[in-house]
């Protein structure tokens, strides 16, 4: 099988590429702006890579779509601070550029595996979010945070419509706060713009306070990247066509913790690494109003628990990794990469 991964240097793309190369005989065509996460993949004989901006590489991408069996368009900005600050860019990249890929998949009759997001459920009050039942609840237009959710929701709907009306083969997967090594790069964290785990680690190691937005009682179901990739592999294998035309929540309801609990657990785990012990013990945790941290265009999700009944039933998938183990693995990889203590 030939797999095209656009955004292969990203968090999900690079972990997926490594798993494909180490456990299958599939061929990967990868595309990205950068190569920082691809050390293990670049030398591999079944990995072909092209470095460019996808917006300037239409011909190459079209050629690859026509030659590959399954297409994963993983290019997107996925940091809430960016949704608030630059909603137009989110629309242009996350929505418009991906729509072009969806259309290419339709034109060439290719299978599309597309990353939706837990963000599409927004502020739903359902105790568990169900892919085919839950309402998708977003705030007013002045809350620009929702442009990402709305862009992804629209793509979900367009892809489903292509499936219904034109026979596009597709699967949508919704990651719920996947964590692990290489989540975001440190440049983003240095600007205060990365996702929560990278930001917390960066702040602790720089001696900056951890900021709990809105008090930190909001919860997330933290999901280990290797568990997430396991689900994605089952989707790609697609035995008996089980994943065709389906949406899957990929999250770990057993790891439903508040952001305050994440900060405290991280502090404890970091303190078990001799080189980080002092920084961890000295770390301070402060409450910060969300308007100060993100700006007025922000609104938070207090509760976000996936139903994974469908992923269990159709993919035979079960998340297994505790939050502590994921944190330990993430920090170990920083130690191996030589992150200064
Ligand atoms: C994320 C992103 O939108 C996407 O990457 C993704 O689609 C989705 O969730 C997911 O992974 O399921 P969110 O969980 O809100 O959204 O983003 P984070 O930046 O990881 O923040 C999690 C929580 O921590 C938020 O409530 C945020 O306010 C809080 N936070 C963040 C802090 O308290 N302090 C910080 O320094 C950073």
Boltz pocket constraint, residues with backbone or C-beta under 6 A from the ligand:
constraints:
  - pocket:
      binder: B
      contacts: [[A, 78], [A, 79], [A, 80], [A, 116], [A, 117], [A, 118], [A, 119], [A, 148], [A, 175], [A, 176], [A, 177], [A, 178], [A, 194], [A, 195], [A, 196], [A, 197], [A, 199], [A, 200], [A, 211], [A, 212], [A, 213], [A, 214], [A, 216], [A, 218], [A, 220], [A, 259], [A, 300], [A, 301]]
      max_distance: 6.0
